[in-house]
Amino acid sequence: MFANTVRRAVGWPQGPQGRRPLTGQQEPVIWMRPEQAAAGRPAERSRAEITAAAVELADREGLDAVSMRRVAAALDTGAASLYRYVSARDDLLALMVDSTAGEYDLSPPTGDWQADLLVIARQARQIMQRHPWLPELVITRPVLGPHGVDLLEHVLDVLAGHPAEPAAKLEAFALLNALTALFVQHELAAAAPEARRQAAYLQHIAAAGGHPRIAALQAVAAPPADTSRDRFASVLVRALTGVLG
């Protein structure tokens, strides 16, 4: 059951043999459709240009700012013209997520699967920090486009010599992405003003004397600044080892 859940999370087709054929009502993913709709004038833009504009907008103003109208304005064109390349906002979000997977440096495996997966995870963390809107989509709208497929192939290459079942390796890939996204979400939230207000409230509660266990936690010195990096690696290795054995 867990393997099928992870397959769905990474967009893996389902069915009795792990495959689900497309029906007449299902539109293929955007990467299986022509770059531009058949009708209309010659192409003035490309999906890559549209995706780059959307990513820049999201980096600057957040995911809610990304609309066909806003992206079209950034490209100095009309929203209607974008629909010749991207049929819906969902497609645009998929293109954005996959474009970030093109930022990885996929070096050849060293033979140490834990070390190699940590290299990927640390890159994922940096990419998600550069694109603060990305963790939410990794968790809620995971997709596999051309760049994502390259990343998955690399992870499977890293794990080629591991005795784990293929389903476990797929779970490890999904877990690496999801845990990294959750960790970055926590980091971003901890830096927000609301987190500081919450910390001040807990200090007030601890000082009031009615919650001694909370007071004891508050009395513990803050960990060194670089502890988060070590904790990230430690948690990830334990989780991946639990899945892969």
Secondary structure, 3 states (H helix, E strand, C coil): CHHHHHHHHCCCCCCCCCCCCCCCCCCCCHHHCCCCCCCCCCCCCCHHHHHHHHHHHHHHHCHHHCCHHHHHHHCCCCHHHHCCCCCCHHHHHHHHHHHHHCCCCCCCCCCCHHHHHHHHHHHHHHHHHHCCCHHHHHHHCCCCCHHHHHHHHHHHHHCCCCCCCHHHHHHHHHHHHHHHHHHHHHHHHHCCHHHHHHHHHHHHHHHHCCCHHHHHHHHCCCCCCCHHHHHHHHHHHHHHHHHHC
